[in-house]
Amino acid sequence: MGYLSYTLFNFKYFRKVYFALFLLIAIMVIGVTGYIIIEDYTLNEAFYMTVITVSTVGFSEVRPLSPEGRIFTALLVIFSFSIFVYAVTSISNYILDGEYKIYFKNLRVNKTVSKLSNHTIICGYGRNGKQAAHELRSHHREFAVIENDRELIDVLHAAHDIPFVDGDATIEKYLEKAGIHRAKALITTLPKDADNLFVVLTAREMNPNLLIISRASNDNSDKKLRRAGANNVIMPDKIGGAHMASLVIKPDVIEFIDYVMGQGSSSINLEEITFENLPDELKNKSIRELGIRDKSGANIVGFRTPEGEYIINPSPDTIIMPQAKIFVLGTLDQINSFRDFASQQTLLRNK
C-alpha cells in the first residue's frame, strides 16, 4: 500500500496539477449550484449551462436568463476563464519543465531502493558522503543515499545510477524507506554532530545489528556518538591533517598504504575474511594449513584474535578459530582465486 500510495498520491510532484483540477471542479460545482438556485434549473440543465459557460463555446441558453442569472453567468465566465488559463499553464509547465520525468524517475529509484538488501545506507551526500558512495561503488557494494538538500538531490537525479531517498535522515520513516531493517551498515555524514547523534540513536534502535559509522566535527562528540551506538567515529578534518603531515614525514610509506587501500589502484586489495566465511574444511586450521599463498598467490598480512587483538604478520602456526579474522593482501585476481577455492571446498563438502 505504501508504494501504491506513493505512486498515486505524491502531492509533492503533482501539487500544481491537483490544484488546477480542484479549481476546475470547484467552478463546475459553483456553476451548477448557482443555476439551480437562481434559475431553478434541473441538475441536467444546470450542468449543461455550466459546461457551455465555462468552456465559452457559445451555444444558446437552456431558457432565457433572469437579470440575476445574467450577472451570475458573466461572473462565472470571468472566473472560469482565469481558472482555465491557470490550469492549462500549470499542466503545460508540468510537462515542459520535466517534472513528470522526475516523478517517474523517483518511482524507479524507490523501486530500486525497496529491493536492496545487505546494503549500506549513506546519510548525507556532501563531500564525505559522496566519497563514501564512490568507494562503495568501486568495490561493487550496494548502497542507498538519504538526502534532503535540493541542490544535492538534483545531483543525485543527474547521476541516474545512485539509488536515493529524498528526505531527512533524522526522521525514522526515511530510514525505513532506505531499508534500514535489511541493511548491513550505515554511514552518517551530516554536517551537524547533533543530527548525526540523532541518526545513530534512531538507527541503533531500529536495527541493533547494524554497523554504524558516524562523522564528527568536534572532539567532544566522539564519546557521545559511541555511547549512542556508533561502532566507529571518524573526524575527517583531523584525519586529513594527520594524513598530510604523514606525507611530509614518511611520504613513500603513506603513498604505498594509499595504493594498497585502493586509492591508487583498483587492482590491489586488502580483504578481511572471517572464520564464519571459511568452508568447514578450512576452519580451526593453522595459517600454514590454509595454504593461501600456494593456492592463490595472496598473502595473510594480519590476524584479529577473538578478543579483538591485532597481530601483524601472524605466525604460520596461528590457528583460525571462531570469531577470528584474517587480512589478506593481493591482487583482485589473487583474492578471487582464493574465494573460488573456498567455494569449491564448500561444494565438495555438500556433494
C-alpha positions in Angstrom: 0.0 0.0 0.0 2.9 2.3 0.7 4.3 2.1 -2.8 0.8 2.4 -4.3 0.2 5.4 -2.2 3.5 7.0 -3.4 2.5 6.3 -7.0 -1.0 7.7 -6.9 -0.9 10.5 -4.4 2.6 12.0 -4.4 1.4 15.6 -3.8 4.9 16.9 -4.0 5.2 16.5 -7.8 1.5 16.8 -8.7 0.5 19.7 -6.4 0.1 22.2 -9.2 -1.9 19.8 -11.4 -4.0 18.7 -8.4 -4.7 22.4 -7.5 -5.7 23.2 -11.1 -8.1 20.3 -11.3 -9.5 21.2 -7.9 -10.3 24.7 -9.2 -11.9 23.4 -12.3 -14.1 21.0 -10.3 -14.9 23.8 -7.8 -16.0 26.2 -10.6 -18.2 23.5 -12.0 -19.9 22.8 -8.7 -20.4 26.6 -8.1 -21.9 27.0 -11.6 -24.3 24.0 -11.2 -25.4 25.1 -7.8 -25.8 28.7 -8.8 -28.1 27.9 -11.8 -30.2 25.6 -9.7 -30.7 28.2 -7.0 -31.0 31.3 -9.2 -32.8 30.0 -12.4 -34.5 27.0 -10.8 -32.8 24.7 -13.5 -32.8 20.9 -13.2 -29.5 19.3 -12.4 -29.1 18.3 -16.1 -29.9 21.8 -17.3 -27.6 23.4 -14.7 -24.7 21.1 -15.7 -25.2 21.9 -19.4 -25.3 25.6 -18.8 -22.2 25.5 -16.6 -20.3 23.5 -19.3 -21.1 25.8 -22.2 -20.4 28.8 -20.0 -17.1 27.6 -18.6 -15.9 26.3 -21.9 -17.1 29.5 -23.7 -18.3 27.5 -26.7 -21.2 30.0 -27.3 -24.3 27.7 -27.5 -27.7 29.1 -26.6 -29.1 29.1 -23.1 -31.5 26.4 -21.9 -34.0 29.1 -21.2 -33.8 32.9 -21.2 -31.8 34.1 -18.1 -33.1 36.4 -15.5 -31.1 39.6 -14.7 -29.6 37.8 -11.7 -28.8 34.9 -13.9 -27.0 37.1 -16.5 -24.9 38.6 -13.7 -24.1 35.2 -12.4 -23.2 33.9 -15.9 -20.9 36.9 -16.5 -19.0 36.4 -13.2 -18.8 32.7 -14.0 -17.3 33.4 -17.4 -14.7 35.7 -15.9 -13.6 33.4 -13.1 -13.8 30.2 -15.2 -11.7 31.8 -17.9 -9.0 32.7 -15.4 -9.1 29.3 -13.8 -9.0 27.6 -17.3 -5.9 29.6 -18.2 -4.2 28.8 -14.9 -5.0 25.1 -15.3 -3.6 24.9 -18.9 -0.5 26.8 -17.8 0.1 24.6 -14.8 -0.2 21.4 -16.8 1.9 22.7 -19.6 4.6 23.8 -17.2 4.5 20.4 -15.5 5.2 18.7 -18.9 7.6 21.2 -20.4 9.7 21.6 -17.2 10.1 17.9 -17.0 8.6 17.4 -13.5 6.7 14.3 -14.7 10.1 12.8 -15.7 11.4 13.5 -12.2 8.2 11.9 -10.8 8.6 8.7 -12.8 12.4 8.6 -12.2 11.7 8.7 -8.4 9.3 5.8 -8.9 12.1 3.8 -10.5 14.6 4.9 -7.8 12.2 4.0 -5.0 11.6 0.6 -6.5 15.4 0.0 -6.7 15.8 1.0 -3.1 13.0 -1.3 -1.9 14.8 -4.3 -3.4 18.2 -3.6 -1.7 19.3 -6.0 1.0 22.5 -6.3 3.0 23.4 -2.8 1.7 24.9 0.3 3.2 22.9 3.5 3.9 24.7 6.8 3.5 23.0 9.7 5.3 24.1 12.9 3.5 25.6 13.3 0.1 28.1 16.1 0.9 31.8 15.7 0.4 32.2 12.8 2.8 29.0 11.1 1.7 30.0 11.4 -2.0 33.4 9.9 -1.3 31.9 7.1 0.7 29.5 6.3 -2.2 32.4 6.4 -4.7 34.4 3.9 -2.6 31.5 1.6 -2.1 30.7 1.6 -5.8 34.3 1.0 -6.8 34.2 -2.2 -4.6 30.8 -3.2 -6.1 28.9 -2.8 -2.8 25.2 -1.9 -2.9 24.2 1.3 -1.1 21.4 3.9 -0.8 21.7 7.6 -0.1 19.3 9.7 2.1 19.5 13.4 1.3 17.1 16.4 1.5 19.2 19.3 0.2 17.6 20.4 -3.1 20.9 21.0 -4.9 22.3 17.6 -3.9 19.0 16.0 -4.9 19.4 17.5 -8.4 23.0 16.0 -8.5 21.6 12.6 -7.5 18.9 12.9 -10.2 21.6 13.7 -12.8 23.7 10.7 -11.7 21.0 8.2 -12.8 22.7 5.2 -11.2 22.6 6.2 -7.5 19.6 4.9 -5.5 18.5 7.5 -3.0 15.7 8.6 -0.7 14.6 12.2 -0.8 14.1 13.0 2.9 15.6 13.9 6.2 17.8 11.1 7.6 16.9 12.1 11.2 13.3 11.1 10.6 12.6 7.4 11.1 10.3 6.9 8.1 13.1 7.9 5.7 15.4 5.4 7.3 12.7 2.8 6.8 12.4 3.8 3.1 16.1 3.2 2.7 15.7 -0.3 4.1 17.4 0.0 7.4 16.0 -3.3 8.6 17.6 -5.0 5.7 20.8 -3.0 5.7 24.3 -4.2 6.7 25.8 -0.8 7.6 25.0 2.9 8.0 27.3 5.8 7.3 26.1 9.2 8.6 28.0 12.2 7.3 25.6 15.0 8.2 27.2 18.5 8.8 25.9 18.8 12.3 27.1 16.5 15.1 23.7 16.7 16.8 22.0 15.4 13.6 24.5 12.6 13.4 23.9 11.7 17.0 20.1 11.6 16.4 20.6 9.3 13.3 22.9 7.0 15.3 20.4 6.7 18.2 17.5 6.1 15.8 19.3 3.6 13.6 20.7 1.6 16.5 17.2 1.3 18.0 15.7 0.2 14.6 18.5 -2.3 13.8 20.6 -3.5 16.8 22.9 -5.5 14.5 23.7 -2.6 12.2 27.3 -1.5 11.7 27.2 2.3 12.2 30.0 4.7 11.2 29.5 8.4 12.0 31.2 11.6 11.1 32.1 14.1 13.8 33.4 17.6 13.8 34.2 18.2 17.5 36.3 16.1 19.8 33.6 16.2 22.4 31.2 14.4 20.0 33.3 11.3 19.7 32.3 9.7 23.0 28.7 10.8 22.7 28.3 9.2 19.3 29.9 5.9 20.6 27.6 5.8 23.6 24.7 6.4 21.3 25.6 3.3 19.3 28.2 4.2 16.7 30.8 1.4 16.1 33.3 3.9 14.7 33.5 7.7 14.7 35.6 9.5 12.0 36.8 13.1 12.2 37.6 14.0 8.6 39.5 17.2 9.4 41.7 15.5 12.0 42.4 12.5 9.7 43.1 14.8 6.7 45.6 16.9 8.7 47.3 13.9 10.1 47.5 12.3 6.6 49.1 15.4 5.1 51.6 15.6 7.9 52.5 11.9 7.4 53.1 12.6 3.7 55.8 15.0 4.8 57.3 12.7 7.4 57.1 9.4 5.5 55.7 10.0 2.0 56.6 6.7 0.4 55.0 4.7 3.2 51.8 6.7 3.1 51.6 6.5 -0.7 52.1 2.8 -0.5 49.3 2.4 2.0 47.0 4.5 -0.2 47.9 2.3 -3.1 47.1 -0.8 -1.1 43.9 0.6 0.2 42.6 1.2 -3.4 43.1 5.0 -3.7 45.9 4.5 -6.1 44.9 1.3 -7.9 41.8 -0.9 -8.1 43.9 -4.0 -8.8 45.3 -4.3 -5.3 43.0 -5.4 -2.5 43.3 -5.8 1.3 40.4 -8.0 2.2 39.2 -9.3 5.6 38.0 -12.9 5.7 36.1 -14.1 8.8 36.1 -17.5 10.4 32.4 -17.9 9.5 33.1 -17.2 5.8 35.6 -20.1 5.6 34.4 -23.6 4.5 34.3 -26.2 7.3 37.4 -27.9 5.8 39.5 -24.7 6.5 38.1 -23.8 9.9 40.2 -24.4 13.0 43.3 -24.8 10.8 46.6 -23.1 11.0 47.6 -20.4 8.5 50.1 -22.8 7.1 47.4 -25.4 6.5 45.3 -22.9 4.7 48.0 -22.5 2.1 46.5 -19.3 0.8 49.8 -18.2 -0.8 50.3 -21.6 -2.6 46.7 -21.7 -3.8 46.2 -18.1 -4.9 49.4 -16.1 -4.5 47.8 -13.8 -1.9 49.4 -13.2 1.5 48.0 -13.1 5.0 49.4 -9.9 6.5 47.2 -9.6 9.6 45.2 -11.5 12.1 42.5 -10.4 14.5 42.0 -12.6 17.6 38.6 -13.4 19.0 39.4 -10.9 21.8 40.0 -8.1 19.3 43.8 -8.0 19.4 45.5 -7.4 16.1 48.7 -9.3 15.0 50.8 -8.1 12.1 52.4 -10.9 10.0 51.0 -13.7 12.1 52.9 -16.9 12.6 52.2 -19.7 10.2 51.1 -21.8 13.2 48.4 -19.3 14.2 45.0 -21.2 14.4 42.0 -19.7 12.6 39.4 -20.0 15.4 35.8 -18.8 15.8 35.3 -15.1 15.8 38.8 -14.5 14.4 39.6 -12.7 11.1 42.5 -12.9 8.7 43.5 -10.0 6.5 44.6 -11.0 3.0 46.7 -8.8 0.7 46.8 -9.5 -3.0 45.7 -8.5 -6.5 42.0 -8.8 -7.4 42.7 -12.0 -9.3 44.5 -13.5 -6.3 41.7 -12.6 -3.9 39.1 -14.0 -6.3 41.2 -17.1 -6.8 41.2 -17.8 -3.0 37.4 -17.2 -2.8 36.9 -19.6 -5.7 39.0 -22.2 -3.9 37.0 -21.8 -0.7 33.7 -22.0 -2.7 34.9 -25.2 -4.4 35.6 -26.7 -0.9 32.1 -25.9 0.1 30.7 -27.5 -3.0 32.7 -30.7 -2.5 31.5 -31.0 1.1 27.9 -30.7 0.0 28.1 -33.4 -2.6 
